[in-house]
Amino acid sequence: MSSAVPLVGVLLVVVCCAIEGFAQVFYKKGARGRRRFVVYGTSLFALEAVLYTVALRYLDLSTAYPLGSLSFVSVTLLSQWLLRERVTPTRWVGILLILAGAALVVMHA
């Protein structure tokens, strides 16, 4: 298998994590009474499911699934940026640990 093949899968999973971040922000806005955002969030989750399924063509599940933890990173960053939520120093440490773990998984993809 070419080294570009797992890279395609990794990139697709990263895109899925970004999509999930936006979907979660939309759900939060929907919970505040903006119902159209629930539809937006649900639509993004459907798109994410399709892209993740494609990513599984290029990656082992045992690689793709741990990379999905990057969605915690995207949700934290987007909720801070778009929802003005406060992120504590302890949470930042957790984010760094997730990034380190994802890097270790990718090194062996």
Contacts in CASP RR format, 6 or more apart in sequence:
PFRMAT RR
TARGET T0000
AUTHOR 0000-0000-0000
METHOD contacts of the structure
MODEL  1
MSSAVPLVGVLLVVVCCAIEGFAQVFYKKGARGRRRFVVYGTSLFALEAV
LYTVALRYLDLSTAYPLGSLSFVSVTLLSQWLLRERVTPTRWVGILLILA
GAALVVMHA
5 58 0 8 1.000
6 58 0 8 1.000
6 59 0 8 1.000
6 63 0 8 1.000
6 109 0 8 1.000
7 109 0 8 1.000
8 55 0 8 1.000
8 58 0 8 1.000
9 55 0 8 1.000
9 57 0 8 1.000
9 58 0 8 1.000
9 59 0 8 1.000
9 64 0 8 1.000
10 59 0 8 1.000
10 63 0 8 1.000
10 67 0 8 1.000
10 106 0 8 1.000
10 109 0 8 1.000
12 51 0 8 1.000
12 52 0 8 1.000
12 54 0 8 1.000
12 55 0 8 1.000
12 58 0 8 1.000
13 52 0 8 1.000
13 55 0 8 1.000
13 59 0 8 1.000
13 64 0 8 1.000
13 67 0 8 1.000
13 68 0 8 1.000
13 70 0 8 1.000
14 67 0 8 1.000
14 70 0 8 1.000
15 51 0 8 1.000
16 48 0 8 1.000
16 51 0 8 1.000
16 52 0 8 1.000
16 55 0 8 1.000
16 68 0 8 1.000
16 71 0 8 1.000
17 67 0 8 1.000
17 68 0 8 1.000
17 70 0 8 1.000
17 71 0 8 1.000
17 73 0 8 1.000
17 74 0 8 1.000
18 74 0 8 1.000
19 44 0 8 1.000
19 45 0 8 1.000
19 47 0 8 1.000
19 48 0 8 1.000
19 51 0 8 1.000
20 44 0 8 1.000
20 45 0 8 1.000
20 48 0 8 1.000
20 71 0 8 1.000
20 74 0 8 1.000
20 75 0 8 1.000
21 71 0 8 1.000
21 74 0 8 1.000
21 75 0 8 1.000
21 78 0 8 1.000
22 41 0 8 1.000
22 44 0 8 1.000
22 74 0 8 1.000
22 78 0 8 1.000
23 40 0 8 1.000
23 41 0 8 1.000
23 42 0 8 1.000
23 44 0 8 1.000
23 45 0 8 1.000
23 48 0 8 1.000
24 41 0 8 1.000
24 71 0 8 1.000
24 75 0 8 1.000
24 78 0 8 1.000
24 79 0 8 1.000
25 75 0 8 1.000
25 78 0 8 1.000
25 79 0 8 1.000
25 82 0 8 1.000
25 83 0 8 1.000
26 37 0 8 1.000
26 38 0 8 1.000
26 40 0 8 1.000
26 41 0 8 1.000
26 44 0 8 1.000
27 37 0 8 1.000
27 38 0 8 1.000
27 41 0 8 1.000
28 79 0 8 1.000
28 83 0 8 1.000
29 37 0 8 1.000
29 83 0 8 1.000
30 36 0 8 1.000
30 37 0 8 1.000
30 38 0 8 1.000
52 64 0 8 1.000
55 64 0 8 1.000
56 64 0 8 1.000
59 67 0 8 1.000
59 109 0 8 1.000
60 109 0 8 1.000
63 105 0 8 1.000
63 106 0 8 1.000
63 108 0 8 1.000
63 109 0 8 1.000
66 101 0 8 1.000
66 102 0 8 1.000
66 105 0 8 1.000
67 102 0 8 1.000
67 105 0 8 1.000
67 106 0 8 1.000
68 102 0 8 1.000
69 98 0 8 1.000
69 101 0 8 1.000
69 102 0 8 1.000
70 98 0 8 1.000
70 99 0 8 1.000
70 102 0 8 1.000
72 95 0 8 1.000
72 98 0 8 1.000
73 95 0 8 1.000
73 98 0 8 1.000
73 99 0 8 1.000
76 87 0 8 1.000
76 91 0 8 1.000
76 95 0 8 1.000
79 85 0 8 1.000
79 87 0 8 1.000
80 86 0 8 1.000
80 87 0 8 1.000
END
